[in-house]
Amino acid sequence: EIYLAGTDGLMRSNSRQLIEDPGTYAQSVIDNGTTAADADRIVAVGDSAILQNVDQEPVRRALAGQSGTMTSSQYIGSESITAYGPANIEGLDWVVVARMETSEAFAPITDFTRTLLLSTLGLVLAISVLSLLLSQAFTGPIRRLAVAVRRIAGGDYSVRVAAGGSDEMGELSRDFNEMAAGLQIKQDLIDRQRAENDRLLRTLMPDSLAARYREGEQTIAEQHEDVAVVYAELLGFDDFSRALDGQQETLALNELMRGFDEAAERAGVESVRTLRGGYLASCGLTVPRVDNARRAVDFALGMRAHVQRFNERTGAALDLRAGVDTGAVTSGLVARASLAYDLWGDAVDLASRVRRAADAGGVYVSDAVHDRVHGLWEFTEVGTVDASGHTSTVWRIDA
């Protein structure tokens, strides 16, 4: 049943029970709290609108602006599963409630459970009888061994057969178990290697491309129309690293890149390529996002904040210069001897050009990004760049 209710807790529609079975309506609602006088008047009028009280928890929640589902008592019948929410009718502060009695809602589950239980009991009984008959047969050991061989052929290397005797069948069973154990060890090694290969593929490329590569595709490329691209580079790292040995330089670079990866995860940005002193990332590539430009800018600002914290801790004088653009890109696999996942296209090219529009560190964005996020940060115009036949203004975020 679906009915409407007003802020006074009274119905604004007619009760389904009253329409279908008016003879039992009065007693049904009286059993659930309606007064006898109200019930008789509703039956006499033939309409429950403005008369039937439905001031239960679902109606109160809906009048409070909430929507959801719950199990509760109702004005009629037994306990019901209800869905409730505002009716969203212009000019009317009504709510709508849909209910179904739990006995009706869960009847299929009850029937299924009963059928499943009876089927399971029958199956257990049949298997028990069959196992008893086979165990009494003289050919039982041979049959068990044949079944085990078929399971091995199907890839189940965990199968073992009983080898309690000292005769030829017992010896054959022990040899079979040793063979199965050796095959299982080899299969475990193969599974671990396959899992490691899959993990490495997922670190190199999105899952969709990794699946296509595992299926044998060699040339894989995907077009994406609305992707935000962040092209960033570290400034001053070469000067900073001259005073470090190889291990110290690697540790410092790893610390910076880990911070960039964490910032990318917080902002919902996907890392595409990490180079010494550089970072290429995208937003909206594998997971479409309506706010990809904002997330990309958040990520770029987070990278620069991480560099500043690194400077405070180490006394370095590094900075970060990042360019952000949004538009069409292509992602795919390049090379075959040394597999690499890369991103290219107009948005990548423009993000790189925007990054080089100024010598100083900072986060610089194109016109396309500025138009989407101009109300979120303060911007300063720093110049223009040419890309793909048009000119784009370069804006620096003053943050």
ZAMARGU-4260 file (C-alpha; in steps of 0.2 Angstrom, whole numbers, plus 5000, padded with zeros to 4 digits):
<rodrens>
0) 5000/5000/5000 | 5006/5018/4996 | 4998/5033/5005 | 5000/5051/5007 | 5000/5060/5024
5) 5000/5078/5030 | 5009/5088/5043 | 4994/5084/5055 | 4998/5066/5054 | 4982/5062/5044
10) 4980/5053/5028 | 4978/5063/5012 | 4973/5048/5001 | 4961/5034/5003 | 4966/5018/5012
15) 4968/5003/5000 | 4960/4991/5014 | 4945/5003/5015 | 4943/5002/4996 | 4946/4983/4994
20) 4937/4976/5010 | 4927/4990/5019 | 4919/4976/5030 | 4935/4972/5040 | 4942/4990/5039
25) 4935/4996/5056 | 4941/4982/5067 | 4958/4981/5058 | 4962/5000/5062 | 4954/4999/5079
30) 4966/4984/5083 | 4980/4996/5079 | 4975/5011/5089 | 4962/5020/5080 | 4947/5025/5090
35) 4930/5016/5087 | 4922/5033/5083 | 4935/5038/5070 | 4934/5020/5062 | 4915/5020/5061
40) 4915/5038/5053 | 4929/5033/5040 | 4918/5017/5035 | 4902/5028/5034 | 4911/5041/5024
45) 4920/5028/5013 | 4936/5039/5013 | 4950/5039/5025 | 4957/5056/5019 | 4959/5069/5033
50) 4951/5056/5045 | 4963/5041/5047 | 4978/5045/5059 | 4994/5038/5053 | 5006/5047/5065
55) 5019/5034/5066 | 5038/5035/5065 | 5040/5034/5046 | 5028/5049/5044 | 5037/5059/5057
60) 5054/5055/5049 | 5047/5060/5032 | 5040/5076/5039 | 5057/5080/5046 | 5064/5079/5028
65) 5071/5062/5029 | 5070/5048/5017 | 5073/5029/5020 | 5067/5012/5025 | 5062/5004/5041
70) 5052/4991/5050 | 5038/4998/5060 | 5020/4996/5066 | 5007/5004/5055 | 4989/5011/5056
75) 4982/4994/5050 | 4989/4976/5050 | 5004/4968/5058 | 5022/4975/5058 | 5027/4982/5041
80) 5042/4986/5030 | 5040/5004/5026 | 5049/5016/5014 | 5046/5035/5017 | 5050/5052/5011
85) 5044/5069/5006 | 5031/5069/4992 | 5039/5084/4984 | 5022/5091/4978 | 5024/5110/4975
90) 5013/5120/4987 | 5010/5105/4998 | 5020/5099/5014 | 5015/5081/5012 | 5024/5065/5013
95) 5022/5048/5005 | 5024/5031/5013 | 5024/5014/5005 | 5022/4998/5016 | 5021/4980/5015
100) 5018/4968/5030 | 5033/4958/5034 | 5024/4942/5033 | 5020/4945/5015 | 5037/4952/5011
105) 5047/4938/5019 | 5035/4924/5013 | 5047/4919/4998 | 5062/4918/5009 | 5053/4907/5021
110) 5047/4896/5007 | 5064/4895/5000 | 5072/4891/5016 | 5060/4877/5019 | 5063/4870/5002
115) 5082/4872/5003 | 5082/4863/5020 | 5072/4848/5013 | 5083/4847/4998 | 5098/4848/5008
120) 5092/4834/5020 | 5087/4823/5005 | 5104/4826/4997 | 5114/4822/5013 | 5104/4806/5015
125) 5107/4801/4997 | 5126/4804/4998 | 5127/4794/5014 | 5118/4779/5007 | 5129/4780/4991
130) 5145/4782/5001 | 5140/4766/5012 | 5137/4756/4996 | 5154/4761/4988 | 5164/4758/5004
135) 5157/4740/5004 | 5162/4737/4986 | 5178/4728/4981 | 5182/4741/4968 | 5181/4755/4980
140) 5200/4759/4981 | 5201/4759/4962 | 5186/4770/4959 | 5193/4783/4972 | 5209/4783/4964
145) 5201/4786/4947 | 5191/4800/4954 | 5206/4808/4961 | 5215/4807/4944 | 5201/4816/4936
150) 5201/4830/4949 | 5220/4832/4946 | 5217/4833/4928 | 5204/4847/4932 | 5217/4857/4941
155) 5212/4852/4959 | 5230/4847/4966 | 5224/4847/4984 | 5216/4829/4981 | 5223/4815/4991
160) 5218/4796/4992 | 5218/4785/5007 | 5234/4774/5007 | 5231/4763/5023 | 5236/4746/5016
165) 5253/4739/5012 | 5248/4730/4996 | 5250/4736/4978 | 5235/4748/4979 | 5242/4756/4995
170) 5259/4759/4987 | 5250/4766/4971 | 5240/4777/4982 | 5255/4784/4991 | 5264/4787/4975
175) 5249/4796/4969 | 5248/4807/4984 | 5267/4812/4982 | 5264/4817/4964 | 5249/4827/4969
180) 5259/4836/4983 | 5272/4840/4970 | 5260/4847/4958 | 5252/4857/4971 | 5268/4865/4976
185) 5272/4870/4958 | 5254/4877/4956 | 5256/4887/4971 | 5272/4895/4965 | 5263/4898/4948
190) 5249/4906/4957 | 5260/4917/4967 | 5270/4923/4952 | 5254/4926/4943 | 5247/4937/4957
195) 5263/4946/4958 | 5263/4950/4939 | 5245/4956/4941 | 5250/4967/4955 | 5264/4974/4945
200) 5252/4977/4930 | 5240/4986/4941 | 5254/4998/4947 | 5259/5002/4929 | 5242/5004/4922
205) 5223/5005/4925 | 5214/4988/4928 | 5204/4990/4911 | 5221/4991/4901 | 5229/4977/4912
210) 5214/4965/4908 | 5216/4969/4890 | 5235/4966/4890 | 5233/4949/4899 | 5221/4944/4886
215) 5235/4946/4873 | 5233/4964/4866 | 5249/4972/4862 | 5243/4989/4855 | 5231/4997/4867
220) 5225/5015/4868 | 5210/5023/4875 | 5202/5040/4871 | 5196/5051/4885 | 5186/5067/4882
225) 5186/5076/4899 | 5201/5073/4910 | 5211/5085/4921 | 5230/5084/4919 | 5243/5089/4931
230) 5261/5091/4925 | 5273/5095/4939 | 5292/5096/4941 | 5303/5099/4956 | 5314/5114/4956
235) 5331/5114/4964 | 5333/5096/4967 | 5349/5094/4957 | 5357/5108/4968 | 5350/5099/4983
240) 5356/5082/4978 | 5374/5087/4975 | 5378/5087/4994 | 5371/5069/4995 | 5377/5052/4991
245) 5367/5040/4981 | 5358/5032/4995 | 5353/5049/5003 | 5347/5055/4986 | 5336/5040/4983
250) 5329/5041/5001 | 5325/5060/4999 | 5317/5057/4982 | 5307/5042/4988 | 5301/5053/5003
255) 5295/5067/4991 | 5287/5054/4979 | 5278/5045/4993 | 5271/5062/4998 | 5265/5065/4981
260) 5256/5048/4980 | 5248/5051/4996 | 5242/5068/4990 | 5235/5060/4974 | 5225/5047/4984
265) 5218/5060/4996 | 5212/5071/4981 | 5206/5056/4970 | 5219/5059/4957 | 5228/5044/4947
270) 5246/5044/4946 | 5252/5041/4928 | 5271/5043/4927 | 5284/5047/4940 | 5301/5053/4935
275) 5316/5060/4944 | 5310/5077/4948 | 5294/5076/4939 | 5276/5069/4941 | 5262/5067/4929
280) 5244/5063/4935 | 5226/5064/4929 | 5209/5065/4937 | 5194/5058/4928 | 5204/5046/4917
285) 5199/5029/4925 | 5185/5036/4936 | 5174/5049/4928 | 5172/5064/4940 | 5162/5080/4937
290) 5174/5090/4948 | 5190/5084/4940 | 5198/5101/4938 | 5195/5105/4957 | 5203/5089/4962
295) 5218/5092/4951 | 5221/5109/4958 | 5219/5102/4976 | 5232/5089/4971 | 5244/5101/4964
300) 5243/5113/4979 | 5245/5097/4991 | 5261/5093/4981 | 5268/5110/4984 | 5263/5110/5002
305) 5272/5093/5004 | 5288/5101/4996 | 5287/5115/5009 | 5286/5103/5023 | 5301/5094/5016
310) 5311/5110/5016 | 5306/5114/5034 | 5312/5097/5040 | 5328/5096/5029 | 5333/5114/5027
315) 5332/5112/5008 | 5326/5126/4996 | 5316/5115/4984 | 5300/5121/4975 | 5287/5114/4964
320) 5280/5121/4948 | 5264/5113/4941 | 5253/5116/4926 | 5235/5110/4926 | 5224/5109/4911
325) 5208/5099/4906 | 5202/5091/4890 | 5205/5077/4878 | 5219/5064/4881 | 5224/5047/4875
330) 5231/5034/4887 | 5239/5017/4882 | 5254/5006/4882 | 5270/5011/4873 | 5285/5000/4868
335) 5286/4981/4869 | 5303/4976/4875 | 5300/4988/4890 | 5282/4990/4894 | 5276/5007/4899
340) 5259/5016/4902 | 5258/5034/4897 | 5247/5048/4894 | 5247/5060/4879 | 5236/5072/4870
345) 5231/5091/4869 | 5228/5092/4888 | 5245/5085/4892 | 5254/5096/4880 | 5245/5112/4887
350) 5248/5107/4905 | 5267/5106/4901 | 5266/5122/4892 | 5257/5131/4906 | 5270/5124/4918
355) 5284/5132/4909 | 5275/5149/4907 | 5284/5156/4922 | 5301/5152/4930 | 5295/5153/4948
360) 5287/5139/4958 | 5268/5138/4959 | 5253/5131/4953 | 5248/5137/4935 | 5232/5133/4926
365) 5224/5136/4909 | 5209/5145/4904 | 5199/5129/4904 | 5203/5125/4922 | 5202/5144/4928
370) 5184/5144/4921 | 5179/5129/4932 | 5187/5134/4948 | 5189/5153/4948 | 5177/5155/4963
375) 5187/5144/4974 | 5205/5152/4974 | 5212/5169/4970 | 5221/5170/4953 | 5234/5181/4945
380) 5236/5182/4926 | 5255/5178/4922 | 5255/5177/4903 | 5249/5167/4888 | 5254/5151/4879
385) 5250/5144/4862 | 5244/5126/4860 | 5234/5117/4847 | 5230/5132/4836 | 5224/5143/4850
390) 5230/5154/4864 | 5227/5151/4882 | 5229/5163/4897 | 5240/5156/4911 | 5234/5160/4928
395) 5244/5157/4944 | 5235/5152/4960 | 5238/5164/4974 | 5239/5151/4988
</rodrens>
